[in-house]
Amino acid sequence: MNNHDRQWLARASHRLLRPLVRIMLAKGVAHRDFDAIVRAVYAEVARESFTPAGKRATDSHVAVVTGLTRKEVKRLREQSDSQYDAGTWGGANRATRVLSGWHRDPDFTDDEGAPRPLILDDDIEGFTALVRRYSGDIPVMAILDELERVRSVARDAQGRVQVLNRAYVPGTGDSERIRMLGSAGHDLLSTLEHNLSSGEDRKPRFQRTVFNTRVNKRVLPVFHRLISQQAQQLLETLDDWLERHEVDEKDHDTACTRAGVGIYYFEDKGETSDDDQPE
């Protein structure tokens, strides 16, 4: 990498870290704690992705690649077991799966295709049946409590469970939002990393942004409503498509992977501009 590219990468890193550092400071995470996280990730990624083909990942090689000492690399390796569980981290949230199934499964929708109110204890065509079909082994009441907590469902006067919102959106300060930070941030940066390293034999992944630097602030609430409505419609369409192409959990022969798309609204609040050229 030439010096010009290094300067751009440093500027890009500075910019992408700003919102993360704001979150860290707001949650009481000091620089020393964050530094420990960064060191652990450096060692982990070097071991997983930068070991020469056909070679065994050694502490010495990781130390050379990362600039960490062999002693520190060894310590990080020994304490890193199960810090990142690819099988669960960023996986489909069970509550989200229940809501999605409720909106598209004909066993739980009315004649117009809308989610119908469900009797709680009915394990044939009620809420219990829905949860057992889409949440795996998560208890029915645990799913109900969580969906009620985030106001995605409510019980009517007859005790039936009805949908209030298809989206599963935890409240401000909710620990689930912190989990989503790791999942959504990882997905976006993984796509950008893929596109930066794509060669002739690697097809770039779709990643586009639309913005304007001189938007009238008075119309922002209207723009946000427009995004919320149209993006939600698009996401529901894509969610339905993904569901139709989902491999059954009992099918161990068909190759499958995690794939999806994310849409987000952004708005600058007086942050440093990235328009200046690096010297």
Order of alpha helices (4+ residues) and beta strands (2+ residues): alpha-alpha-alpha-alpha-alpha-alpha-alpha-beta-beta-alpha-alpha
